[in-house]
C-alpha cells in the first residue's frame, strides 16, 4: 500500500514536470516568434528615386567612390583623461571607454559586411613625452590595427582627434599658435614617417573638430565675430602646415590623399569663404572632411523626445539635403572630393525603423552628390549615453544588421 502511494506520487510529480516543461517550451517558442517578427517588421528602404547629380569624372572623385562606405573605430584610441586608470599599462587605455580591445575578427566582420573604409580616431596627448615624441608602444598598436584594415584590402584614416581639448598644446588664436603649430606638426611628422611605406590605402587627417574649446563659440562659429575669424585663420594655417609636413616626410606621403576639416568639422563652416583649402604639391589630393548628425534633435540630442524619421518627412530630409547640396556646389561639382567622416543616429529605444530610414536617406543623398559617409560607432549599446554602436566588438557581430543593410543598399546610389 505504501509502495502504491509512493508510485502515485511519483507519477503525479512526473506529470507536473511534463506540464511545466510544455508551458516553458510554449513560452520559449512564443518569444522566438516575437523576436523574429520584430526583426522582420523592420523594412530596409532603397532610395532609388533620389535625384542624381552630375559628378565630374576625375581621379579624386573616383578615389572617394572607391572608399564606398565607412565605419569609425570610435571611443577607442581616441579616449582621453584615462592615463591615471592605467598606470604601467598604456595599451589598456585602448579599452578604457569601450571595455574591449579591437580584434582582427572585428575588422574582418566589417569587410565581410561591405565596408571599405575604417576611420581610426586617435588622441595622442597622453602618449607623448615632454618633447612631443609619441610612445612607440601606442603608435605600434595603432599601426597594427591599421595594418589589419589594409590587409583586408580596405582603406584606413588615422587622425589627431581630441588633442584640441588641451590648451597647453592646442588653441585656435594667435597667442597660442606657435605652440599649437609645434605640437601638431610634431605629431603629423611622426605619423607620416610611421606610414611612409604605406600606399594610398592610408589616409591622414589633420584634425577632428578644431574649435574654441570651452567657449560660447565652441559649436557655433560666427563669421562676423573677430575671435571666430581668428580661429578660422588658425585652422587654415594649421591645415597648410599639415599638408607641407606630410608631403616632406618622404615615401608615399608625396602622393597620399589628405583630409582636412573646417571649424568644428561643420559642413556649413566648410562652405564659408573664410575656410581656405591648403595649396599642395600634387593636384587635387585634399579631401574636405565634415561631420553632421542631422537632424540634430533626432540624431544626436539626448534631451529631445524626437525619435522619428519618416521618408515622407520633407523638412527633416531637407535638413540633410541642405548641407549636402552646399558641399556639392562648393566642392564636388568642381571636382574636389568630400567625405562625411562622421554621421549617425543614436538609439532612442525601439526606434530602429526610424534609424534605418534615416541611414538609407542620408547615405543615398550623399552618394547621389558624390560624397562618401563614415558611420560613428562608439560601441555603446546601453545606458543613458549616446548609443551609436552597431558592431559588438566582443562578438565581432552586428547588433543592428538592418542599419548595415540600409548603408550597403544605398551607399552607391548614383555612383554605381
C-alpha positions, 0 to 999 in steps of 0.5 A: 500500500505504501509502495502504491502511494509512493508510485502515485506520487511519483507519477503525479510529480512526473506529470507536473514536470511534463506540464511545466516543461510544455508551458516553458517550451510554449513560452520559449517558442512564443518569444522566438516568434516575437523576436523574429517578427520584430526583426522582420517588421523592420523594412530596409528602404532603397532610395532609388528615386533620389535625384542624381547629380552630375559628378565630374569624372576625375581621379579624386572623385573616383578615389572617394567612390572607391572608399564606398562606405565607412565605419569609425573605430570610435571611443577607442584610441581616441579616449582621453583623461584615462592615463591615471586608470592605467598606470604601467599599462598604456595599451589598456587605455585602448579599452578604457571607454569601450571595455574591449580591445579591437580584434582582427575578427572585428575588422574582418566582420566589417569587410565581410559586411561591405565596408571599405573604409575604417576611420581610426580616431586617435588622441595622442596627448597622453602618449607623448613625452615632454618633447612631443615624441609619441610612445612607440608602444601606442603608435605600434598598436595603432599601426597594427590595427591599421595594418589589419584594415589594409590587409583586408584590402580596405582603406584606413584614416588615422587622425589627431582627434581630441588633442584640441581639448588641451590648451597647453598644446592646442588653441585656435588664436594667435597667442597660442599658435606657435605652440599649437603649430609645434605640437601638431606638426610634431605629431603629423611628422611622426605619423607620416614617417610611421606610414611612409611605406604605406600606399594610398590605402592610408589616409591622414587627417589633420584634425577632428573638430578644431574649435574654441574649446570651452567657449560660447563659440565652441559649436557655433562659429560666427563669421562676423565675430573677430575671435571666430575669424581668428580661429578660422585663420588658425585652422587654415594655417594649421591645415597648410602646415599639415599638408607641407609636413606630410608631403616632406616626410618622404615615401608615399606621403608625396602622393597620399590623399589628405583630409582636412576639416573646417571649424568644428568639422561643420559642413556649413563652416566648410562652405564659408569663404573664410575656410581656405583649402591648403595649396599642395604639391600634387593636384587635387589630393585634399579631401574636405572632411565634415561631420553632421548628425542631422537632424540634430534633435533626432540624431544626436540630442539626448534631451529631445523626445524626437525619435522619428524619421519618416521618408515622407518627412520633407523638412527633416530630409531637407535638413540633410539635403541642405548641407549636402547640396552646399558641399556639392556646389562648393566642392564636388561639382568642381571636382574636389572630393568630400567625405562625411567622416562622421554621421549617425543616429543614436538609439532612442529605444525601439526606434530602429525603423526610424534609424534605418530610414534615416541611414538609407536617406542620408547615405543615398543623398550623399552618394547621389552628390558624390560624397562618401559617409563614415558611420560613428560607432562608439560601441555603446549599446546601453545606458543613458549615453549616446548609443551609436554602436552597431558592431559588438566588438566582443562578438565581432557581430552586428547588433543592428544588421538592418542599419548595415543593410540600409548603408550597403543598399544605398551607399552607391546610389548614383555612383554605381 
